Amino acid sequence: MTTTDIEVLRRHVDFAGSDVLDVGCGHGRLVRELTALDARVTGIEISEQQLAAARAADDGAGARYLVGRAESIPLADGSLDLVVFRASLHHVPIAQMLPALREARRVLRAGGHVYAAEPLASGDFYALVSIVDDEGDVRDAAQRALAHAETAGLTHVATEEYELEALVGGLDTLRRRMVAVDPARAAAFDAQRDELERRFGELGEPAEDGRRFTEMMRAVVLRNPVEANTIAGHQ
């Protein structure tokens, strides 16, 4: 049974009235959803260009957007209640994944949470997009980093696997989605367009506005047990 990211997050973390960071916020959809549910949210991306779509779509509800990286978060020690990685940890260089988790712990208050929802290298949506960019190695590396989160000073709370529904209107829609995350994918997408068109018609299920695919996810919930004023000394 499919669900949504926000439904899974709400099952594990009470974020209403909390200070939340969305790392790698993309177009800002999750930022807007969290803000609508009474969280005070900051979204970060690696450049102003990457933030442009999120800023343009923001409705003035009070979210904040900053340029920053997972391994160098531009926020103060102990200033947040929740740090979210929604399909973003696997985009961090592998050598920087554990430092990114340490950085998340640094900005958390004592008792705050890290919530990492990462796509798995399985499912029909992965079978489609891996034609352009096979992320199996980096997705597996993100899972290894999360499995060793105790070395970043974080304790494991919960893990849940779930299915998302990915509705794709057509190849042009898929291209825009993939290239928005990584512009370098454009050439690979165009070179594989015939194969993508064939597989697009084979995978997933017909939907009114395109085809419906299943994306497999794993959410890992971690907790910062360390008092905020001791964090800086244990990097």
Stockholm file with secondary structure:
# STOCKHOLM 1.0

chainA/1-235         MTTTDIEVLRRHVDFAGSDVLDVGCGHGRLVRELTALDARVTGIEISEQQLAAARAADDGAGARYLVGRAESIPLADGSLDLVVFRASLHHVPIAQMLPALREARRVLRAGGHVYAAEPLASGDFYALVSIVDDEGDVRDAAQRALAHAETAGLTHVATEEYELEALVGGLDTLRRRMVAVDPARAAAFDAQRDELERRFGELGEPAEDGRRFTEMMRAVVLRNPVEANTIAGHQ
#=GR chainA/1-235 SS CEECHHHHHHHHCCCTTCEEEEETCTTSHHHHHHHHTTCEEEEEESSHHHHHHHHHHCCSSSCEEEECBTTBCSSCTTCEEEEEEESCGGGSCGGGHHHHHHHHHHHEEEEEEEEEEEECSCSHHHHHHTTTCCCHHHHHHHHHHHHTGGGGTCEEEEEEEEEEEEEECCHHHHHHHHHHHCTTHHHHHHHTHHHHHHHHHHSSEEETTEEEEEEEEEEEEEECCSCHHHHGGGC
#=GC SS_cons         CEECHHHHHHHHCCCTTCEEEEETCTTSHHHHHHHHTTCEEEEEESSHHHHHHHHHHCCSSSCEEEECBTTBCSSCTTCEEEEEEESCGGGSCGGGHHHHHHHHHHHEEEEEEEEEEEECSCSHHHHHHTTTCCCHHHHHHHHHHHHTGGGGTCEEEEEEEEEEEEEECCHHHHHHHHHHHCTTHHHHHHHTHHHHHHHHHHSSEEETTEEEEEEEEEEEEEECCSCHHHHGGGC
//
